[in-house]
Amino acid sequence: MAEPSVPELRGPFVPVLVTGPSMSPTLRHGDAVLVRTGGRPTRPGDVVVAVFRSRPDLLVVKRAVEPRDGGWWLRGDNDLVADDSRAYGVADVRGRVVARWWPRPGRIRGGSR
């Protein structure tokens, strides 16, 4: 049986579609965001695209809380949804969400939830 492949983001800026309610109200299901790969290091409060080490086949959009075990502890902005590090542990960040380009264009800023 083949191991699941880790999703890759190719290029300095990559479009990503948000699915699910975990980042509401900051991001909603169906929002299209622009992700920057590279650039400055991840900081607590950044909205990021990452892969949980326990779920390497799943690319997620979450908020970086704190560095932990060589990766990041992530949380969604919607406390009613627990599909974040509380369920899956540490994640490896692949890029930082810098803007929502559809349907409500705007910058996505770091900071606390």
N, C-alpha and C positions, 0 to 999 in steps of 0.2 A: 504494500500500500504506500503510495507516495505521500510525503509530508506536505501540509498546506504551504502555499507560497506566501511570502510576506509581501503585502501590497507596497508598491514603490511609487514615489512621486518623482517624476522626471521633469527637469527644467527648473529655472529659478523661481518661476511663478506658475502655480498649477490650480486650475479650477476644481472645486470639490462640491458635491451636492450634499446638503445636510439631510439626514433621515432620522426620524424619531423626535420625541419631545424633550430629551434630556437637557438641552441647552436653552430652553425657553425660560425667560423671555428674551434673552440676548439674541439667540438664533432660533428660527422655527423650522419645522419640517418643510422641506422644499426650498429653503434658502440656498442660493448658490454663493459660495465664498471663494475668495482668492487666497491661496496659501503660498507663503514665501518659504522656500527651502534654503537653508543657509542663512546668512545675515547674522545679526547679533544673537548671543546665546539666549535660551529660554529663561524667562523670569517668572517668579510667582505672580499669578494673576493673568498671564497670557492665555489667550484661547489658542489651542494647538490641535494639530492633527497628529495622532499617535497610534501605536500598536501595543496592546497589552501583551506582556510576555506569556501569559496563560492563554491568550487568544490571538496567536500570530496571524491568523487568516482574516482578522477584522480590523479595518481602519476606522478610527473614531475621532470625533470632534469633541473636545472637553477643555476644561480650564485647568492649567497647571497650578498645583497647590504648593508643593515643596519637592526638592530633590530628595530621592530616597533610593538606596541600594544601586547606585549607578544609573538610575532612571528617574522617572517623575511619578509622584502621586497625583492623580487627576480626579476632578469632581465635575459633575454636570451642574449647571446653574439651577436646574429644577430639582429641589430636594425630595420631591415625591418619586423620582426615578433614580434607582440605585445601580444602574448599569455602568458604574465607574470603578475606581480603584477599591471601593468598599467591597465590590464583588469579585474583581479580577486582579487586584494587586498592582504592582508597578508596571509602568508603560515606558516605551521608548518613543520620544518625540521625533516626528519626521518633518515637521514644518510648523510655522506660526500663521494663524489666520490674521490677515491684515485688512481685509475689506469684504463686505457683502456687496456683490454686484447685481444681484437680482433676488427678489422683486423690489426691494427697498434699498437702493445703493447707499453705502455709508461705510465709514471706517469702523473697525472693531478694535477697541482699545483694551489694553491690559488693565489690571487693577483688581480689587476685590470684587466678589460677587455682590 
